[in-house]
Amino acid sequence: MAEKPNILLITGDYIRWDTIAGRSVCRTPSLNRVADEGVVFDRSYTPISLCCPARAALLTGSFPWHNGVYHQVHVPMSLNPDLAPDVRSYAQHLHGAGYRTGYVGKWHASRERCALDLGYEFWRAPVQACLTAEAKKRHRLEGVPPTLRNKELPYEVAERTEVTWPGGDRFPMWMSMRGSLEATQEYYIAKPGEESIRELASQKDPWLLEIHFPEPHDPYKPLLQYLESYPAEEIELPDNYTSETFSSKPAFLAREASLWEELSDEEVRQGLRHYYAYCEQLDSAIGVVLDALEKSGRAPSTLVVCTADHGDSVGSHRVGSSCTSTTTRIRRCATEPPGISVHRARVFPRGNGSTSISGIRTIPGSPRRHVREAGAPGVVDRAEAALPGSGAAEHSRAEP
């Protein structure tokens, strides 16, 4: 039986599909390292372009109607503040199979339970603004601020731009910051990620480590040194910014676009500029994590997966943030799975520069049945990846 691989999952929040692998002016050399050395899933889609349901789906391998999370868990109109009681996370499956399991960064899949309740042995840099007071008390998280960073280092706003959220009040959509990468939240999260890799790599058991960054979620807050490398005159507006007519599309999209009409072309261009710079800044923090894996000597036996909960519009289809193709389409990239050669997969050109991949088996815990029944254009339809030595797929929800 092949040795069980380690698994390193890195996610961001609001990472558009076109920010990596050279699809835009956005520079992401760390993520491109993973893409260049492994596989890019070019036509993968989030199950829902909303933070909590998307994260619950990632955590459990199941759609919202299966795991119980349909909306943001912390808002008044939420249908359910927690996962369904009989749903299991894939971390629980792996922990039962002998894996060490760790979690770093943003938690946003349940209001009543956290990573420590769902199969993870530790949770570091706990970004957890959505948890109830009881859940915080149970895990001694009272007093932990919603944003984490090294407050001993200089970090201040240089300039900011406010817009009116559709149907709401004015809020800062983007800003530029003075300071160093070490003063940011993404670096604050990357460092315990680095420490966790060193700790887990020093032991003999296989491990799963997840590192979840809240960035580049708005407001976009790039440091000046990143922003200045994206001159406004070099930022092009999306093709569909001017060509979108919303013909044969749901009426709410045109209504949503009308709510963002206060933004001028120049302001949309500035929004994209700040967004790209923020993505590159996040990529620098991800580089800290990837360098730590290389230094540990465990990179050859580790499957590295980089993805996002969903994307962002930033002017595409004339909207600032909505359910458009740029929020539903994301790009996943992964290193070559240890023990599985990428050349064993069959690659079919799709005619649009992307590829479909088949011929690899399903990871235990991913409910392939639900993806097939829904007919969703998800990554499981295009690449079914398996852990070496695993058996048939099992569902993340306990069956009666």
N, C-alpha and C positions, 0 to 999 in steps of 0.2 A: 504494500500500500504506500502511495506517495506521501511524503511529509506534508502535514497541514501547513498551508501558507499563513503568514501574518497578513492582516488587512489594515490598511490605513485609509480612512475615508475623510476627505477634506471638502467642506462645502462653504459656499458664500451665499449671501442673500441678495437677490436681484441681479444676478450675473447674466447678461444677455448672451445668446448663442454666438453672436458675432464678435465678442471681445477676445476670443482666443484663436490660435492657429492662423493668424494673419488675415482674418476676414474683415478687418477694419483698421483704422489708424491706431487703435488701442494696442499698447505694448504690454504683453504678459509673458515675459521670458520664462518664468518659473512654471506656469501652467503649460507653456509650450514644450518644456522639457518632458513632461509627462506625455503630452500628445505625440511628440517626435519619437519617443522611445517605446510607445505602445499602440493603443487603438483609440481612435476618435469616433464616438457615436454621433454622427452628424445630423441625424434626423430623429433625435429623441425629444420627448415632450413631457412636461410636468403633468401629473394627473389633474391638477387644478392650480391656477396661478394665484394662490393665496397662501400666506406663510404657514399657518397652522395645519390645514388639511394636507398640504404638500409635505410637510415635515412628518406628519403622522403616517402618511403613505410610505415615505422613505424608511421610517422606523419599523414599520410592520410588514412592508411588502404588499400592502393591500389598498384598495380604493376606499374613499370615504364611506360609502354605504356598507362597507365591510368592517372598517375599524371604528366607526362612530363619530369621527371628527369631520364635520361638514363646513365649519365656519371658523373664524378666529375664536379661540377658546375663552378669551378674556373680555369679549364685548357683550353688551346687554342682549343683543339678538342671537347670541350663540345657541345652537340647538343642543349642544352637549359640551360641557367644560372638560371632559375627560374622554379617554379612549374607552371603547366598549370593554366591560370587565373580563370577557373571555378572549381578548386579543393578546397575543404574545409578540414581543419584539424579536427581531432576528438576533439581537444581542443575547437574549435569554436562550435561544437555541444554541448559539455558539458557546455560551458559558456552560451549558449542559454538556457540550461536546469537548470540554477541557480547555477552552480558551480563557485567557485573561482578558478582561474587558474594561476599557476606560473611555471617558467622555470629557471633552474640553470645550468650553465656550457656550454658545447660545442654545437655550432650551425653549421650545415654543410648540410642543406637541400636545401638552396637557396642562390644565390649570391646577389640577388636584394631585398629580403625581409628577415626579421628575425622573431624570436618568437613573438615579439611585434606586428607584422603585421598579425599574424595567430592565434589569439585567446588567447594569454597569457597576463595576466595583468602586469606581471613584469618579468624581466630577470636579474638575478644576476650572478656574476662571469662570465661575457660574453666572453667566448673563441670564437672568431669570425674572424679568419684570412681571411676567404673567402669572406667577404662582400665587396661590391663596396664602393668607397669613398662617393658616394651620400647616400647610405644606412647608412653608419656610421654617416654621418653628420645629417641625418634626426633624428637619435636616440641618438645623442650626444655621439658617441662612438669613435670619433677621438682621437688618442693618446693611446687607450687601447692596450697594447702589446698582441702579439699572445699567449704568455705563461704567466700565472698568478701564482704568489707565493709571500710569505712574504720575501722580499729581505733584511729585517733587520736580518734575521736568517742565520747562516753559512750554505752553501750548495755549494759543489764543486766536480769536477770530481776526482775520485781516479785513475781510469784507463779506457781506451776505446779501442774498436776494430773496425776497419773500413773494409768494404767490398766494392766490386764494384756492384752497382745496375745494373741489366741486361740492357745493352744498354746505361748506364749512367756513371756518375763519382763515385769516392769513397765517401762513407758516413759512419757515425758511426752507426753500427747496434746494438751494445750494449755497455754499460758502467756501472761502479759502482760509487756510489756517497757517499760522506761524508756529514753527516748532520742528522737532525731529521725528523720524519714524518711531524711535524708542518711546516717545511720549503718547503714541496713539493706542487706541483700544486693540486694533488688530495685532500690534506687536505684543501687547500685554497678554493676548490669548496665545500667540505663537510661542512665547517662552515656556509656559507650562506644557505646551505641546511638545516642545523640544525636550524638556525634562522627562516627560512621560515616555517618549521613545527611548531615551537612555535607560530608564528604569526597566521597561518591558524587555528591551533587547538584551539586558544582562541576565535574563532568566531563560530557562529551557522551554517553557510552555509556549505554544502559539498564542498570538494575541490579536485583538481587535482594538484599534484606537480611532475614535472619531474626533475631529477638530472642526467645530462649526463657528465660522466668523459671521457676525451680523452685517458686515460690510459687503457690497457697496450700497446698502439700503439708503434711501434719502432720509435726511438731507445729505447731499453729496458734500463731503468735507475733505477734499484733498489738501495736502500741504502745498505751499507755494512752489516748492522745488519740483513737485510733480506737475502742477498746473501749468507752470511757465513753459514746460516742454510741449504743450499743446496749443500753439497759436490759434486764435479764433479764426483767422482767415484761412487756415488749413482744414477746418472742420466742415464737412459737407453735410447738408441736411439729408435725411433719408429720402429715397426716391418716392416713397408713398406719402411723404409729408405734403406734397403738392398734388400728386396724382389720385389720391384716395377720394372716391365718390360715395363709398358705402352702398353702392348698388348691390342688391341681392344679399345684403348683410343685415343682421339684427338691428332694429331701429335704435337700440340703446347706445350703440357705438357712435352713431352720428350725434346723438344727444350728448354723449360724453365728450366728444370732440368740441362741441359748441361751448362747453364749460371751460375749456382751456384757451379760448380765443383771445384772452387778454395778453397772452404771450406773443411777442413779436418774433419774426424770423431770427433776429439777432439774439433774443433771449433763449430761444430753443437751441441755437448754436452754442451759446454759453452753457446751457444745461448739459449738452452732450460733451462739451469740453471738460467740465467739472466731473462728469460721470466717468469718462475715459481715464482721467487722471486718478480718480479714486480707485478704479479697477487696477491700475498699475501699482498704486500704493499697496493695495491688498495683496497683489501678486508678490511684492517684496517681502511681506510677512510670510506668505506661503513658502517662499524660498528659504526662510529660516527653518521651517519644518522639514522640507525636502533635504536640505543640507544636513540636518541632524540625522535623518534616516541613512544617508550615505556614510556619515561618520560612524554610525553604529555598526556597520558591517552587515546589517540585516536587509539591505535593499534587494539583493538577489532572491531572497525568500519572502518578499513582501509584495502583495498586490496593492497598488496605490490607485485609488479612485477619486477623481475630482469632479464635482458637479455643483448644482445649485437647487434651491427649492423652486425657483421660477426666475423669469427674466424681468425686464422693465421696458417701458415704451420710449421714454425720453424723446418725445416728438414723433415717433413712428405712428403713422395713421392719424397724425395731428392730435394726439393725446399725450398727456404727461404720464399717466399711469392707469392702465386699464387692461381688460382681457383681450389683447390683440395677439397676433402671431409672435411678437417679440417678447411677450410675457409668458406665453405658453410653451414656446420652443426654447429649449436649453441645449447646451452641448456638454456631453459627458466625455471624459477621457480617462484612460486607465493604462497602467503599465501592463506588459505582457504577463498574464497570470502565471505564477510559478508552477512548473510542471505541465503547462499547456502551451504549445507553440502556436503563435498567431497564424502561421501558414497552414495550420490544419483546418482553419475556418474557410468556408467558401465565400468569396467576395464577388458581388454582382454589381456592375456599374448601373446607376439609376438614370443616366442621361442628363443629370443636372449637376454633375461634379461630385455628388455624394455617393455613398455605397451602402448596400445592405449586407449584413454579415449573418451567416447561419452556420449550423453544424457544431455548436458548442452547447453543453448541457446547462440545466437550470440550477442556480444556487438554492440549496435547501432553505425553505422559509419564504420563497417568492411564490405567491399564489398565481401561477401561470393560468390556471383555470379561469380566474376572474378577468385577466387581461384578454384572453381569447374570446370569452363570452361577450365582453363589452365592445370588441372590435377596435380597441384603442390603439393608436399608432405609437405605442410606447416602446421603450428600448427592448423589452422582453421579446417583442415581435421581430426584432432585428438582430439581436445578439443574446443568446441564452448562455450565460457563463456559469461554469461549475467549479466548485472547489475540488481539487484532486482527492479521490478516495471517497467522495460523497455518494450517497445512494439516490433514490428517487426523490423528487421534490415533495416537500410537505408544506402544509398551509400554515400561515402565521396565526390563524385563528383556530382555537381548539374546536375540533368537530365533536358533536354529541355522540 
